[in-house]
Amino acid sequence: MVMDYMLSEEEQIIVDTARTIAVEKMKPLREYYDEKEEFPWEIIKEFAQADLCGVYIPEEYGGFGKGIMGLVLVVEELCKVDGAIALSLAATALGVLPILLTGSQEQKQKYLPDVASGKKLAAFGLTEANAGSDATGIATIAVKDGDYYILNGTKCFITNGGDAEIYTIFAKTNPERGARGISCFILERGISGFEFGKKEKKMGIRASSTGELIFNNCRIHKDQLLGKEGHGLMIAQATLDNSRPGVAAQALGIATGALEEAVVYARKRIQFGQAIASFQGIQHMLADMATEVEAARALLYASARMIDFGKNKRTSKESAMAKLFCSEVAMRVTTNAVQIFGGYGYSREYPVEKMMRDAKITTLYEGTSQIQKNEIALNLIKESAAKSK
């Protein structure tokens, strides 16, 4: 039972719908998809039929218009059961946020309705082998050629890579200008010169595809440029400000699911003639886990609300705080859940070992925990400097 966060009636309906899909459709198949490492197309169809794909997309483009808070609620609820299957939806949000935030009216009309309806998935293409935390280190190049750009390069660790239809790709259009020489483009699966490389085999989130994107003299019409040339890094930063709560929600959902499993197990597991839930050591672990989960939820919801009502105000610090805290809590809670299960926690017979494996990635992608701390500290320093002027 979580605290009452005064959700609106529509928000509660979203939560209830997501919970039903998670329990009835995802839970029976989560072990299968984890073992087989298959993309969960069967479940994606369920998301679409339940209208979960467009909760954050404005109504004018076929969505529910519930913003980042709506996305957070859906992702959290789904991830209580499976953080990997739910990632297809969260990663699609990351992929289309650049369009939602900076796209032209024509671009929004072209791409957002298909995402809102669940017909198409999206992916975000920034990371490269030598450009992870340092986005300015990307080597992918887009050279202007009349009304087109010629794209060459490779992206790696792209969530939904190979399965998405829509890709927002970052490339250098003017390498001499450094951070100001990066631009963002919308690419569609199937265009000439756009291919897919290897699919990663991962420790966790195995039902999510993580792939390589290869661009070999890929021709992109200038109409596919997002915003203005050279604004790519600003688009990426604005996107991450909005998307990091989605990762935080994934982490929070996984942590909540692990806590729930641990409480149930502790009540049923008998040792020394009594349920282990009666032991003070176990009680203290559960109390710490529950307190951290609830604190994470409060921070996440506050940051999501701030984004939705901030009217384009930068929320880098708050988004980073939510992502940092929720992901670190997820690792502590899932690890403690395995500890409470004892030897059974290490067995695939129970879901907590999977939850621990799935939780780890939340401390890594969309900026490691250390990068989040950098973001938080830099913003604190800037705020302090501004106040002292």
PyMOL commands that set and color helices and strands:
alter all, ss='L'
color gray80, all
select helices_A, chain A and resi 9-36+41-49+59-61+67-79+87-102+105-116+135-137+175-181+222-224+232-268+276-278+280-309+316-346+352-363+369-387
alter helices_A, ss='H'
color red, helices_A
select strands_A, chain A and resi 122-125+141-145+148-159+166-172+182-188+194-199+210-221+225-226+270-271+274-275
alter strands_A, ss='S'
color yellow, strands_A
deselect
rebuild
show_as cartoon
